[in-house]
Amino acid sequence: MSDFGDSKVIDDEEVENDEDYNIYNAPDPKNKKLDYFIIKDKKIITYEVAKMYYHVVKALFEENPSAFIHPDLKTLLGLSTNPDDLRSAYKINSSYYIEANLDNNSKFKKLRTLLTKFDYEDELLINFSNKELDEIDSEVNDRAYRDENSSKESLNVLDECLKIINEFQPLISFNYTQSYIRLTKDQKRQNFVLFLPKQAFIRAELFVDDSDQWVKKLEETGFKVNSVGKRSGRIKFRISRENIHSNRLILRELFSQSYYNWQN
């Protein structure tokens, strides 16, 4: 019975804001909230990883209680009829309790083991909440912070992107936050594009209706497309100095279309 200790963990940079992840290739769940999870085609809306953990364990226990008598599973879950045996007991039925004093990574690891045991590897999908970004980004920084912590080249690209946006919306400016650079107008968020400066380029994230066509156009004109949200259609791609010089009009069209989608 594998505990999937070597399962792939995706970097936060690669996480889509609106993706359903299989638990075996899900991002690091530390400090994250959920929008929902789907277990055996049933969608459960909750922000809490703990509630997902309890729900899945209870569902599997109800389906096959005799399997949980196996010593490996009893040890894995801290399964006991006596709540005093546990640091923090959670009741899963009239007789049994499991250990609840676990961090999110431990919950994910235990769920991977359980789902493997029951041959349900593909039965749990997880969607992380976009609200996490809002909470992280509540710490607002200024341009001086970015000047100190980002490369000059990436900030030059960033400034050129704002110039392009200002061609069709001159009142939009940057809103500097801890993880992303957002856009604002009249002190209101205009998040039709999010920017993240890297060493020699910036990463942009935006939504357009015809994302497939735009991915093709971007790739054909030399842009590096990182990913597209399967559910959201959000495109994550790189913008370099060369992209600005060679494809300024394409960026203007893309930014303006994303702005229109945001407004409507």
C-alpha positions as CSV (number, residue, x, y, z in Angstrom):
1,M,0.0,0.0,0.0
2,S,1.8,3.1,-1.3
3,D,1.7,6.4,0.6
4,F,2.6,8.3,-2.6
5,G,5.4,10.1,-0.8
6,D,7.0,10.8,-4.2
7,S,3.9,12.1,-5.9
8,K,4.3,15.2,-8.0
9,V,3.8,18.6,-6.3
10,I,3.2,21.5,-8.6
11,D,4.9,24.8,-8.0
12,D,2.6,27.6,-6.9
13,E,3.7,29.5,-10.0
14,E,2.0,26.8,-12.1
15,V,-1.3,26.7,-10.3
16,E,-4.3,27.6,-12.3
17,N,-6.8,29.8,-10.5
18,D,-9.8,27.7,-11.7
19,E,-8.6,24.1,-12.2
20,D,-9.9,20.8,-11.0
21,Y,-6.9,18.8,-9.7
22,N,-6.6,15.1,-9.1
23,I,-5.2,14.8,-5.6
24,Y,-2.1,13.0,-6.9
25,N,-1.0,16.0,-8.9
26,A,-2.5,18.8,-6.8
27,P,-0.5,21.8,-5.7
28,D,0.9,22.0,-2.2
29,P,-2.3,22.6,-0.1
30,K,-0.5,24.5,2.7
31,N,-2.4,27.6,3.6
32,K,-4.9,27.1,0.8
33,K,-8.7,27.1,0.7
34,L,-11.0,25.3,-1.5
35,D,-13.9,26.3,-3.7
36,Y,-15.2,22.8,-3.8
37,F,-14.2,19.1,-4.3
38,I,-15.8,16.4,-6.3
39,I,-16.0,12.8,-5.0
40,K,-17.4,10.1,-7.2
41,D,-19.1,12.7,-9.3
42,K,-20.7,14.5,-6.3
43,K,-19.8,18.1,-5.9
44,I,-19.3,19.4,-2.4
45,I,-18.8,23.1,-1.8
46,T,-16.5,24.0,1.1
47,Y,-13.6,26.3,1.8
48,E,-12.0,23.9,4.3
49,V,-9.6,21.0,3.5
50,A,-10.5,19.5,6.8
51,K,-14.2,19.1,5.8
52,M,-13.1,17.4,2.5
53,Y,-10.9,15.1,4.5
54,Y,-13.7,14.1,6.9
55,H,-16.2,13.7,4.2
56,V,-14.1,11.4,2.1
57,V,-13.0,9.3,5.1
58,K,-16.6,8.9,6.3
59,A,-17.9,8.0,2.8
60,L,-15.3,5.3,2.3
61,F,-15.9,4.0,5.8
62,E,-19.7,3.8,5.2
63,E,-19.0,2.0,1.9
64,N,-16.7,-0.6,3.3
65,P,-16.3,-0.5,7.1
66,S,-14.6,-3.9,7.4
67,A,-11.7,-2.6,5.4
68,F,-10.9,0.0,8.1
69,I,-10.2,-2.8,10.6
70,H,-6.9,-3.4,8.7
71,P,-4.1,-2.4,11.0
72,D,-2.5,-0.2,8.4
73,L,-5.6,1.9,7.9
74,K,-6.2,2.1,11.7
75,T,-2.7,3.4,12.1
76,L,-3.0,5.7,9.1
77,L,-6.2,7.4,10.4
78,G,-5.7,7.0,14.1
79,L,-9.0,5.0,14.1
80,S,-10.2,4.3,17.6
81,T,-13.4,3.7,19.6
82,N,-12.0,5.8,22.4
83,P,-11.7,9.5,21.7
84,D,-9.2,9.9,24.6
85,D,-6.7,7.9,22.6
86,L,-6.4,10.8,20.1
87,R,-5.0,14.3,20.5
88,S,-8.1,15.8,18.7
89,A,-10.9,13.3,17.9
90,Y,-13.4,13.5,15.1
91,K,-16.4,11.2,15.1
92,I,-17.0,9.4,11.8
93,N,-19.9,7.3,13.1
94,S,-21.6,6.2,16.3
95,S,-18.6,4.1,17.3
96,Y,-15.4,5.3,15.7
97,Y,-13.2,8.4,15.8
98,I,-10.2,9.5,13.7
99,E,-7.3,11.9,14.5
100,A,-8.2,15.4,13.5
101,N,-5.0,17.2,14.5
102,L,-3.4,17.2,11.1
103,D,-2.1,19.9,8.7
104,N,-3.3,20.1,5.1
105,N,-0.3,18.2,3.7
106,S,-0.9,15.3,6.1
107,K,-4.5,15.2,5.1
108,F,-3.6,15.0,1.4
109,K,-1.1,12.3,2.0
110,K,-3.5,10.1,4.0
111,L,-6.2,10.6,1.3
112,R,-3.9,9.5,-1.4
113,T,-3.2,6.3,0.5
114,L,-6.9,5.7,1.2
115,L,-8.0,6.3,-2.4
116,T,-5.2,3.9,-3.7
117,K,-6.4,1.3,-1.2
118,F,-9.9,1.5,-2.5
119,D,-8.9,1.9,-6.2
120,Y,-10.5,5.3,-6.3
121,E,-7.5,7.2,-7.6
122,D,-9.6,9.1,-10.1
123,E,-12.6,9.7,-8.0
124,L,-11.5,12.8,-6.1
125,L,-11.1,16.2,-7.8
126,I,-10.1,19.4,-6.0
127,N,-10.6,23.0,-6.9
128,F,-8.7,25.6,-4.9
129,S,-10.3,29.0,-4.2
130,N,-9.2,32.1,-6.0
131,K,-9.8,34.0,-2.8
132,E,-6.5,32.8,-1.6
133,L,-4.9,35.4,-3.9
134,D,-7.0,38.1,-2.5
135,E,-5.9,37.3,1.0
136,I,-2.3,37.1,0.1
137,D,-2.5,40.3,-1.9
138,S,-4.0,42.2,1.0
139,E,-0.4,43.2,1.8
140,V,0.0,46.1,-0.6
141,N,3.5,47.2,-1.7
142,D,4.7,50.1,-3.7
143,R,6.9,50.5,-6.8
144,A,10.0,50.8,-4.5
145,Y,9.4,47.3,-3.3
146,R,9.3,46.0,-6.9
147,D,12.4,48.0,-7.9
148,E,14.3,46.4,-5.1
149,N,13.0,42.8,-5.6
150,S,12.5,42.5,-9.4
151,S,14.9,42.8,-12.3
152,K,15.2,46.0,-14.2
153,E,14.5,44.2,-17.5
154,S,11.2,42.7,-16.3
155,L,10.1,46.0,-14.9
156,N,10.8,47.7,-18.2
157,V,8.6,45.1,-19.9
158,L,5.9,45.7,-17.3
159,D,6.0,49.5,-17.9
160,E,5.6,48.9,-21.6
161,C,2.6,46.8,-21.0
162,L,0.9,49.6,-19.0
163,K,1.7,52.0,-21.9
164,I,-0.1,49.6,-24.3
165,I,-3.1,49.4,-21.9
166,N,-3.2,53.2,-21.5
167,E,-3.6,53.6,-25.2
168,F,-7.2,52.4,-24.8
169,Q,-7.7,53.1,-21.1
170,P,-5.5,56.0,-20.0
171,L,-6.7,56.1,-16.4
172,I,-5.6,52.6,-15.5
173,S,-2.5,52.3,-13.3
174,F,-0.7,49.6,-11.3
175,N,-1.7,48.2,-7.9
176,Y,1.4,46.6,-6.4
177,T,0.7,43.6,-4.1
178,Q,2.8,40.9,-2.5
179,S,2.3,38.2,-5.2
180,Y,0.9,39.9,-8.3
181,I,0.8,43.3,-9.9
182,R,-2.8,44.2,-10.5
183,L,-4.5,47.0,-12.4
184,T,-6.7,49.7,-10.9
185,K,-8.9,52.6,-12.1
186,D,-10.5,55.2,-9.8
187,Q,-9.4,53.0,-6.8
188,K,-11.3,50.1,-8.2
189,R,-9.7,46.8,-9.3
190,Q,-9.5,46.2,-13.0
191,N,-8.2,42.7,-13.0
192,F,-8.5,41.9,-16.6
193,V,-4.8,41.2,-16.6
194,L,-2.5,40.1,-13.7
195,F,1.3,40.5,-14.0
196,L,4.1,38.8,-12.2
197,P,7.7,40.0,-13.0
198,K,10.3,37.3,-13.4
199,Q,14.0,37.6,-14.1
200,A,14.0,38.4,-17.9
201,F,10.3,38.6,-18.6
202,I,6.9,39.0,-17.0
203,R,4.2,36.5,-16.8
204,A,0.7,37.7,-17.6
205,E,-2.6,36.0,-16.9
206,L,-5.9,37.0,-18.5
207,F,-9.2,35.8,-19.9
208,V,-10.6,36.0,-23.4
209,D,-13.6,34.3,-24.8
210,D,-11.7,32.6,-27.7
211,S,-8.7,31.4,-25.7
212,D,-7.9,28.6,-28.2
213,Q,-7.5,31.0,-31.1
214,W,-5.4,33.3,-29.0
215,V,-3.1,30.6,-27.8
216,K,-2.5,29.7,-31.4
217,K,-1.8,33.3,-32.4
218,L,0.5,33.9,-29.4
219,E,2.5,30.8,-30.1
220,E,2.8,31.5,-33.8
221,T,4.2,35.0,-33.1
222,G,6.8,33.9,-30.6
223,F,5.1,34.1,-27.2
224,K,5.6,31.3,-24.7
225,V,2.2,30.1,-23.4
226,N,2.5,28.4,-20.0
227,S,-1.0,27.0,-19.6
228,V,-4.7,27.6,-20.2
229,G,-7.3,26.9,-17.5
230,K,-9.5,24.0,-18.6
231,R,-12.5,25.5,-16.9
232,S,-11.8,29.2,-16.8
233,G,-10.1,29.7,-20.1
234,R,-7.5,31.9,-18.5
235,I,-4.3,32.1,-20.5
236,K,-0.9,32.3,-18.7
237,F,1.9,33.4,-20.9
238,R,5.3,35.2,-20.9
239,I,6.0,38.6,-22.3
240,S,9.6,39.5,-23.0
241,R,11.3,42.6,-24.3
242,E,11.4,41.0,-27.8
243,N,7.7,40.3,-27.7
244,I,7.0,44.0,-26.9
245,H,9.2,45.2,-29.8
246,S,7.9,42.7,-32.3
247,N,4.2,42.2,-31.4
248,R,3.0,45.4,-29.7
249,L,-0.2,45.5,-31.8
250,I,-1.0,41.9,-30.9
251,L,-0.7,42.7,-27.2
252,R,-2.8,45.8,-27.6
253,E,-5.6,43.7,-29.2
254,L,-5.3,41.0,-26.6
255,F,-5.3,43.4,-23.6
256,S,-8.3,45.3,-25.0
257,Q,-10.3,42.2,-25.7
258,S,-9.6,41.0,-22.1
259,Y,-10.7,44.4,-20.8
260,Y,-13.9,44.2,-22.8
261,N,-14.6,40.7,-21.4
262,W,-13.9,41.9,-17.9
263,Q,-16.4,44.8,-18.3
264,N,-19.1,42.6,-19.8
